[in-house]
Structures are given as C-alpha cells and as structure tokens.
Amino acid sequence: MSVPVASVEPTTVRPPVSEGLGEGVSESAGEALRPHAEHAFAAELAALAAQDDRPRPARWRLSPWAVATYLLGGTLPDGTVITPKYVGPRRIVEVAVTTLATDRALLLLGVPGTAKTWVSEHLAAAVSGDSTLLVQGTAGTPEEAIRYGWNYAQLLAHGPSRDALVPSPVMRAMAEGMTARVEELTRIPADVQDTLITILSEKVLPIPELGQEVQAVRGFNVIATANDRDRGVNELSSALRRRFNTVVLPLPESADAEVDVVSRRVDQIGRSLDLPAVPEGIEEIRRVVTVFRELRDGVTADGRTKLKSPSGTLSTAEAISVVTGGLALAAHFGDGVLRASDVAAGILGAVVRDPAADRVIWQEYLEAVVRERDGWKDFYRACREVSA
C-alpha cells in the first residue's frame, strides 16, 4: 500500500533561503568555514526569485532559466549582479537543468577536479533551496544510506513502525519533492548502487518490513556525480545507467579559462580565511595553471616539446588548493604577495604522487622546460630548492 506523503516526516524544518537570513547569510552560516550554497548565495537566490516570471516546475524555487543564470552568472533587470558559479559551456548547464525538470535523474561525469560536486550543490540549492540532502559515496556506503535505517532502541522496544524508521536523504527528498544528491556514485558497491533502480524508474521506495511504500511527489529528482579515473571505481550497471541522463563536465578549454576559474574560487576561499587578494598573485596562478596543463596534456603550451605525464590528475581543483596554500604562506610567513616560493612546495606535492616515477618526470620537466623558459628563473630556483 502507498504511504501518504504527509506521513514521512522530515527530521528538520527548512525555511526558504530568503527567510531569516539578514544580509543573505544565516546566523549559523556566518560562522561556518564553508556555508552551504543556499546560505552563501542567499541574496542572489532571493533576487532571482523576485524577478523570475518564467514558468517553474512543481516545487522548484526558480525557473530553469533562472537556475542556469544562477550558475553561469549575469545581470538582472534591476542591476543585481549574479556571480558565475561555473565557468564552462552554457549548453552543458542548460542540458543539466533541463534534465532535472524531466523524470530522468542527472549524472555529472568527469575527471577529478571538474567541479562536479560544486555544480551538484549549486543546482540543488537553486532548484530546491536545500543542498544538504546528500549521500556521500564510499566503498563502505550501506544500502540504508540510500533507502532507510532503523532506530534500534525503538525497534527493540516496539517492533517495526514508522516511529522506528530513520529516513535517508533520498527518502526525504522523495516525500518532500526535493533534489537529493549522491556524491561519488561509482565508489559505492554495485549492489548498493542498484538500490536506486526502483527509486528512479518506479519513483517508489518499498518498505517491506511495514508492507508500505513511499511514493515520490512532483519535484523529486536525483543528482549523482562520478568519475572513472580514481581507484576503487565500481562500474554502473546498464540498468542503472539508463535511469540517468549523463552530462560530462570538461576541463577548462584554455589556459585563460582555467586561470579565471582558479582565481575566482581562490578569491572566494581567501575571503573566508582573510587571505591576501588574488590579483596581486595572478602571475603565479598563471604559472601553476601552465605547469598543470602541460604535464596533464603531455606537451608544452607551444606544442614543441613532448612531456611525460605523472600519475596524478593535476586537476583544476588541485591548482586551487596549491594557490590557496601559497596565499596562506604569503600571508603568514611572507609580505602578503604570492610568489614562486609560496607555490613551489604545493606543486611538488601535487605532481609527485609516486615517489619513484613521478619525481623523475618532475625533474625532467624542470630541467628541460622550466629552466629554459624566459621569466621563470625565480620559479625554477624555488622548485629546485623544495625538490632537493
């Protein structure tokens, strides 16, 4: 038998992001090291909602057009500037948003560091106003994380009942017409992955212990992320893959685009950590991005020299981490200006994952490319010093 939607009670009450948030950030989010997207960008979401006169799917906070604008950035008629959350092809974002407006789930696929989690979070925040209905995939993720669990004290005292049932984020999303997120889907064991098949195809979650089921209400959907580069990957079954519309997030097409992505993200992180402004270190950011792209592609930017690629992914996310660490060094142990010596150690740690093979590749790159490049002498010396 079907369970009425009202009988699946959420464990928390989530007000609209525009309520009680003051200047766009909730009181608790103001102290958070990394506020959820719906808190950090509440003012932008509220501005979009106020001026969004386009059709909205059931239980969506914004129209698909406004969701795409929130991710890609733009200027609203009243002059409100929406900052870009994702820098990439517009069509990719439009396809992802449109998928969520259908009965197909969305799978964001890409190599590590292509902003899959970032895009997933912001999509959920813009569509449902809540990005926290999250299942984090690992090799140890149990079936209960996707279906439901039990309060064993209640179970032992009173037997199987609705009071003893602990809903998963997916079950809560089904009952409330929200967007659930499943991170690193391919890290979840295959038999646990397939728990999603009935949920995505039939839009129901059976509860055989109670002889009941939870039916998804309009507005429910799932965003999953996955990559096939890391170890511990479990291939998706063909039955499960058919339930998803797959959108591949590419690496930035050009060095300038990647520099822009790194600069924007580092600036956001830096403000929360009171680090120096990014513009003063833009030259070092460009160097980090150049090194990562050349080693990742196996050829120098001018196409003249073939290179060996190290075992690491050298993703945009790792470049962001290297630059953020360098800014922290510059702020606390330097003069506040990002220099080659501040990023050298971070680059070494990102490139040399395999101490034997990767160290040889890095040394060859330093001597054959960096040493001979005009204007990179300080960078070469800094990298040689930390590599010694």
CORKAPE-V837218 format. One record per backbone hydrogen bond with DSSP energy under -0.5 kcal/mol. CO is the residue of the C=O (numbers start at 0). NH is the residue of the N-H. E is the energy in kcal/mol with one decimal. If there is no record, write none. Layout:
co-><CO	CO>
nh-><NH	NH>
e-><E	E>
This chain:
co-><0	2	3	4	6	11	12	15	20	20	23	25	26	27	27	28	35	35	36	38	40	41	42	43	44	45	46	47	50	54	56	62	63	64	65	66	67	68	70	70	73	75	79	79	80	81	85	88	88	89	90	91	92	93	94	95	96	97	98	98	104	105	105	106	106	107	108	110	114	115	116	117	118	119	120	121	122	123	123	123	124	126	131	132	133	134	134	137	141	142	142	146	148	149	150	151	152	153	153	154	160	161	163	164	165	167	168	169	170	171	172	172	173	177	177	179	180	181	182	183	183	184	185	188	188	189	191	192	193	193	194	195	196	197	197	197	198	202	204	206	206	206	211	212	212	213	216	220	221	221	222	223	224	225	232	236	237	239	240	242	243	244	246	246	247	253	254	255	256	257	258	259	260	261	262	263	264	265	266	267	268	269	269	270	276	277	278	280	281	282	283	284	285	286	287	288	289	290	291	292	293	293	297	299	303	304	314	315	316	317	318	319	320	321	322	323	324	325	326	327	328	329	329	335	338	338	339	339	342	343	344	345	346	347	350	350	352	353	353	355	356	357	358	359	360	361	362	363	364	364	365	368	369	372	375	376	377	378	379	380	381	382	383>
nh-><212	214	6	7	8	13	14	18	23	24	41	29	30	30	31	31	38	39	40	41	44	45	46	47	48	49	50	51	52	63	59	66	67	68	69	70	71	72	84	85	81	78	75	81	82	73	87	91	92	93	94	95	96	97	98	99	100	100	101	103	244	107	223	108	246	225	248	113	118	119	120	121	122	123	124	125	126	127	128	129	128	60	133	180	135	136	182	140	144	145	146	167	165	151	154	155	156	157	158	158	164	164	150	166	148	171	172	173	174	175	176	177	216	179	220	222	134	224	136	186	187	187	233	191	192	193	194	195	196	197	198	199	200	201	202	203	202	215	213	209	210	211	206	2	214	204	219	179	105	223	181	107	184	109	234	240	241	242	243	104	245	106	108	248	249	257	258	259	260	261	262	263	264	265	266	267	268	269	270	271	272	273	274	273	279	280	281	284	285	286	287	288	289	290	291	292	293	294	295	296	297	298	306	302	305	299	318	319	320	321	322	323	324	325	326	327	328	329	330	331	332	333	335	337	341	342	342	343	346	347	348	349	350	351	311	352	354	357	358	359	360	361	362	363	364	365	366	367	368	369	370	372	372	375	379	380	381	382	383	384	385	386	387>
e-><-0.7	-0.6	-1.6	-1.7	-1.1	-0.6	-0.7	-2.1	-0.8	-1.5	-1.1	-1.8	-0.5	-1.0	-0.6	-0.6	-1.5	-2.9	-2.4	-1.3	-2.3	-2.6	-2.2	-2.4	-2.4	-2.1	-1.3	-0.8	-0.9	-0.5	-2.2	-2.4	-2.2	-2.1	-2.4	-1.8	-2.7	-2.5	-2.9	-2.3	-3.7	-2.5	-2.9	-0.6	-0.6	-2.0	-0.7	-0.5	-1.1	-2.4	-2.5	-2.1	-2.7	-2.5	-2.2	-1.5	-0.8	-0.7	-1.7	-0.5	-2.9	-0.6	-3.1	-0.7	-3.0	-2.0	-3.0	-1.1	-2.6	-2.5	-2.6	-2.1	-2.5	-2.2	-2.3	-2.2	-2.6	-2.6	-0.8	-1.0	-1.0	-2.5	-2.1	-2.9	-0.5	-0.7	-2.5	-1.4	-1.2	-1.4	-2.5	-1.3	-2.7	-1.0	-2.7	-2.5	-1.7	-2.9	-0.5	-1.8	-0.8	-0.5	-3.4	-0.6	-2.9	-2.3	-2.1	-2.2	-2.2	-1.8	-1.1	-2.3	-2.4	-0.6	-1.5	-2.7	-2.6	-2.0	-2.2	-1.7	-0.5	-1.3	-3.9	-0.8	-2.5	-1.9	-1.6	-2.2	-1.2	-0.5	-0.7	-2.9	-2.4	-2.1	-0.8	-0.9	-0.5	-2.8	-2.0	-1.6	-0.8	-1.9	-3.5	-2.2	-0.5	-2.2	-1.8	-2.6	-2.6	-0.5	-2.6	-3.3	-3.1	-1.4	-0.6	-2.7	-1.8	-1.3	-1.4	-1.8	-0.6	-2.3	-2.5	-0.6	-0.7	-2.0	-2.7	-2.1	-2.2	-2.8	-2.7	-2.4	-2.4	-2.7	-2.2	-1.9	-2.5	-3.3	-2.0	-1.2	-1.1	-0.5	-2.7	-0.7	-0.6	-3.0	-1.3	-1.9	-2.2	-1.7	-2.5	-2.5	-2.4	-2.6	-2.5	-2.7	-2.5	-2.3	-2.2	-2.6	-1.6	-1.2	-2.5	-1.9	-0.5	-2.1	-1.8	-2.2	-1.9	-2.4	-2.4	-2.5	-2.4	-2.1	-2.5	-1.9	-1.9	-2.6	-2.3	-2.3	-2.7	-0.8	-2.1	-0.5	-1.2	-0.9	-0.7	-1.6	-2.3	-2.3	-2.3	-1.7	-2.6	-2.7	-0.5	-1.5	-0.8	-1.6	-0.9	-1.1	-1.8	-2.5	-2.4	-2.3	-2.0	-2.6	-2.3	-2.6	-2.2	-1.7	-2.7	-0.6	-1.1	-1.6	-2.7	-2.6	-2.2	-2.3	-2.5	-2.2	-1.8	-1.5	-1.0>
